[in-house]
Amino acid sequence: MFDPKKLLNDLLGSQVPGTGTTVRDKAGQAVQMAKDNPLAAGALAAVLLGTGAGRQVTGAALKLGGLAAIGGLAYKAYQNYQNGKTPAETAAGQPELLPPPQDTAFHPSQAPQGESEFASTLVRAMIAAAKADGRIDDEERRKIGDKLSLSGLDSDAEAFLKAELDAPLDLDKLVAAAQTDAQKVELYTASRLAIDPDTRAERGYLDLLAGRLGLPDALVEHVEATVSAAKAAVPEPAANPQSPW
């Protein structure tokens, strides 16, 4: 049985000392990383969540682990929204990201369905967001399947990811899996972390998700500002003429 919390850490690109990674990175770079170090955290994210240049979650979030990082970002956005701050104030001068307080619904230990089950939901949300622009077609899924075998992933986790990639989007099921108001904010936060909405399809998916979750527009704007501030641009690596991808 695979560990959904560890898988979520990998999808967020939690770093191994001496390595740098990105939530969405070049497929060739990811394959090379997996070949050089099959256990390198972040190789999975780069393989799975797209082939374009992207952005990476900055170090403060990576230190917390996936569940705590998502909870911390969602909690920060919600608190700023509740306190009447503007999204611009949210984005400016962000202090170090902290895990959500233990006595709040944003803390992983407060998940009514259990931490592991909610981590699985967040992974599903990230995959659904990654598929939103339709670029993961049958051929891309085949390539991703081939590359997953290089990532050092255990067979149960690999089977889970392949099944999620192949499954049609079930937004009703995904939305219903968020059992509390805090989890609704976290689910949107995880989805926004997975992609930078630079296509109409991606932006449309996030807008639809926010609507189905019943999130106020002002709160969504705070999540957008918080996530954007936690992500740093990743320069596109030099092309590798020997890469098969």
C-alpha positions as CSV (number, residue, x, y, z in Angstrom):
1,M,0.0,0.0,0.0
2,F,1.5,3.3,-1.0
3,D,1.8,6.4,1.2
4,P,-0.4,9.2,-0.1
5,K,1.3,11.8,2.1
6,K,4.7,10.9,0.6
7,L,3.3,11.0,-2.9
8,L,1.9,14.5,-2.2
9,N,5.3,15.6,-1.0
10,D,6.8,14.4,-4.3
11,L,4.1,16.2,-6.4
12,L,4.9,19.4,-4.6
13,G,8.6,18.9,-5.4
14,S,10.0,18.5,-1.9
15,Q,13.7,18.8,-2.3
16,V,16.6,16.5,-1.7
17,P,19.8,18.3,-0.6
18,G,21.8,19.4,-3.6
19,T,18.9,19.2,-6.1
20,G,16.5,21.7,-7.5
21,T,13.2,20.9,-9.1
22,T,9.9,22.3,-10.2
23,V,6.2,21.4,-10.1
24,R,6.1,21.6,-13.9
25,D,9.4,21.0,-15.6
26,K,11.0,19.7,-18.8
27,A,10.2,16.0,-19.3
28,G,13.7,15.4,-20.5
29,Q,15.2,16.9,-17.4
30,A,12.9,14.8,-15.2
31,V,13.8,11.6,-17.0
32,Q,17.5,12.5,-16.5
33,M,16.9,13.2,-12.8
34,A,15.2,9.9,-12.4
35,K,18.0,8.1,-14.1
36,D,20.7,9.8,-12.0
37,N,18.8,9.4,-8.8
38,P,15.6,7.4,-8.9
39,L,14.6,8.5,-5.4
40,A,15.1,12.2,-6.1
41,A,12.0,13.9,-4.8
42,G,10.4,16.1,-7.5
43,A,11.2,13.9,-10.4
44,L,7.7,12.5,-10.2
45,A,6.1,15.9,-10.3
46,A,8.1,16.9,-13.3
47,V,7.2,13.7,-15.1
48,L,3.5,13.9,-14.3
49,L,2.5,17.5,-14.3
50,G,3.5,18.7,-17.7
51,T,6.3,19.3,-20.1
52,G,6.4,23.1,-20.3
53,A,8.6,25.4,-18.3
54,G,7.0,26.2,-15.0
55,R,7.5,27.5,-11.5
56,Q,8.6,25.9,-8.3
57,V,7.3,26.2,-4.8
58,T,9.9,28.1,-2.7
59,G,11.9,26.6,0.1
60,A,9.7,27.6,3.0
61,A,6.8,25.6,1.8
62,L,9.0,22.6,1.0
63,K,10.2,22.3,4.6
64,L,6.7,21.6,5.8
65,G,5.7,18.6,3.6
66,G,2.8,18.5,1.3
67,L,-0.2,18.4,3.6
68,A,1.2,21.0,6.0
69,A,2.3,23.3,3.1
70,I,-1.1,23.2,1.4
71,G,-2.8,23.7,4.7
72,G,-0.5,26.6,5.6
73,L,-1.1,28.3,2.3
74,A,-4.8,27.8,2.5
75,Y,-4.9,29.0,6.1
76,K,-2.9,32.1,5.3
77,A,-5.2,33.0,2.4
78,Y,-8.3,32.5,4.5
79,Q,-7.0,34.5,7.4
80,N,-6.0,37.4,5.2
81,Y,-9.5,37.2,3.6
82,Q,-11.2,37.2,7.0
83,N,-9.1,40.1,8.2
84,G,-10.2,42.3,5.3
85,K,-6.7,42.5,3.7
86,T,-6.5,43.0,-0.1
87,P,-4.9,40.4,-2.3
88,A,-2.1,42.8,-3.0
89,E,-1.4,43.0,0.7
90,T,-1.5,39.2,0.8
91,A,1.1,38.9,-2.0
92,A,3.5,41.6,-0.6
93,G,6.1,40.8,1.9
94,Q,5.1,37.3,2.7
95,P,6.6,36.0,6.0
96,E,7.9,32.5,6.3
97,L,5.2,30.0,5.7
98,L,4.1,28.2,8.8
99,P,1.9,25.1,9.2
100,P,-1.7,25.8,10.1
101,P,-2.4,26.0,13.9
102,Q,-3.3,22.6,15.3
103,D,-6.6,23.8,16.7
104,T,-7.9,24.9,13.3
105,A,-9.7,22.9,10.6
106,F,-6.8,23.5,8.3
107,H,-4.4,21.3,10.3
108,P,-3.9,17.9,8.7
109,S,-4.7,16.1,12.0
110,Q,-8.2,17.7,11.9
111,A,-9.2,15.9,8.6
112,P,-12.4,14.0,9.5
113,Q,-11.6,11.3,6.8
114,G,-8.0,11.0,8.0
115,E,-4.7,12.5,6.8
116,S,-3.9,9.8,4.3
117,E,-7.3,9.8,2.7
118,F,-7.3,13.6,2.4
119,A,-3.8,13.5,0.9
120,S,-5.2,11.1,-1.8
121,T,-7.9,13.7,-2.5
122,L,-5.4,16.4,-2.9
123,V,-3.3,14.3,-5.3
124,R,-6.4,13.6,-7.3
125,A,-7.1,17.3,-7.4
126,M,-3.6,18.1,-8.7
127,I,-3.9,15.5,-11.4
128,A,-7.3,16.8,-12.4
129,A,-5.9,20.3,-12.7
130,A,-2.9,19.1,-14.7
131,K,-5.3,17.4,-17.2
132,A,-7.5,20.5,-17.5
133,D,-6.0,21.9,-20.7
134,G,-6.4,18.6,-22.6
135,R,-2.7,18.3,-23.4
136,I,-2.4,14.9,-21.8
137,D,-3.8,12.8,-24.6
138,D,-3.4,9.0,-25.2
139,E,0.2,9.5,-26.6
140,E,1.2,11.7,-23.7
141,R,-0.3,9.2,-21.2
142,R,1.8,6.5,-22.8
143,K,4.9,8.5,-22.4
144,I,4.1,9.4,-18.8
145,G,3.6,5.7,-18.1
146,D,7.0,4.9,-19.6
147,K,8.6,7.7,-17.6
148,L,7.0,6.7,-14.3
149,S,8.8,3.4,-14.4
150,L,12.1,5.5,-14.1
151,S,11.0,7.5,-11.1
152,G,11.6,4.9,-8.4
153,L,7.9,4.8,-7.5
154,D,6.5,1.7,-5.9
155,S,4.0,-0.3,-7.9
156,D,0.9,0.6,-5.9
157,A,1.6,4.4,-6.2
158,E,2.4,4.0,-9.9
159,A,-0.9,2.1,-10.5
160,F,-2.8,4.8,-8.5
161,L,-1.3,7.6,-10.7
162,K,-1.9,5.8,-14.0
163,A,-5.5,5.1,-13.0
164,E,-6.1,8.7,-12.1
165,L,-4.6,9.9,-15.4
166,D,-6.8,7.5,-17.3
167,A,-10.0,8.3,-15.4
168,P,-12.5,10.9,-16.7
169,L,-12.9,14.0,-14.6
170,D,-15.6,13.5,-11.9
171,L,-15.9,16.9,-10.5
172,D,-18.9,15.9,-8.3
173,K,-16.8,13.2,-6.6
174,L,-13.8,15.5,-6.2
175,V,-15.8,18.4,-4.7
176,A,-17.7,16.0,-2.4
177,A,-14.4,14.6,-1.0
178,A,-13.8,18.0,0.6
179,Q,-15.8,17.5,3.8
180,T,-15.2,20.8,5.6
181,D,-15.0,24.4,4.5
182,A,-11.3,24.4,5.2
183,Q,-10.8,21.4,3.0
184,K,-12.6,23.2,0.2
185,V,-10.0,26.0,0.4
186,E,-7.2,23.4,0.6
187,L,-8.5,21.5,-2.5
188,Y,-8.6,24.7,-4.5
189,T,-5.1,25.6,-3.2
190,A,-3.7,22.3,-4.2
191,S,-5.2,22.6,-7.7
192,R,-3.8,26.1,-8.1
193,L,-0.3,24.9,-7.0
194,A,-0.3,22.2,-9.7
195,I,-0.7,24.6,-12.6
196,D,-0.1,28.2,-13.6
197,P,-3.3,28.9,-15.5
198,D,-1.9,30.3,-18.8
199,T,-4.6,28.8,-21.0
200,R,-8.4,29.4,-21.2
201,A,-9.0,25.8,-20.4
202,E,-6.9,25.9,-17.2
203,R,-8.4,29.2,-16.0
204,G,-11.9,28.0,-16.9
205,Y,-11.3,24.8,-14.9
206,L,-10.1,26.7,-11.8
207,D,-13.1,29.0,-12.0
208,L,-15.5,26.1,-12.3
209,L,-13.8,24.3,-9.4
210,A,-14.1,27.4,-7.2
211,G,-17.7,27.8,-8.1
212,R,-18.5,24.2,-7.4
213,L,-16.7,24.4,-4.0
214,G,-18.7,27.6,-3.2
215,L,-15.7,29.7,-2.6
216,P,-16.3,33.5,-2.6
217,D,-14.5,35.4,-5.4
218,A,-12.6,37.5,-2.8
219,L,-11.3,34.3,-1.1
220,V,-10.2,32.8,-4.4
221,E,-8.3,36.0,-5.1
222,H,-6.5,35.7,-1.8
223,V,-5.6,32.0,-2.6
224,E,-4.3,33.1,-6.0
225,A,-2.1,35.8,-4.4
226,T,-0.8,33.5,-1.7
227,V,0.1,30.7,-4.1
228,S,1.7,33.1,-6.6
229,A,3.8,34.6,-3.8
230,A,4.9,31.1,-2.8
231,K,6.1,30.1,-6.3
232,A,9.2,31.3,-8.0
233,A,9.9,31.3,-11.8
234,V,12.1,28.5,-13.0
235,P,14.4,29.3,-15.9
236,E,14.0,27.0,-18.9
237,P,17.0,24.6,-18.9
238,A,19.2,24.3,-21.9
239,A,18.1,21.8,-24.5
240,N,19.6,18.3,-24.2
241,P,20.3,17.1,-27.7
242,Q,20.7,13.5,-26.4
243,S,17.3,13.5,-24.7
244,P,14.8,11.2,-26.3
245,W,12.0,13.6,-25.3
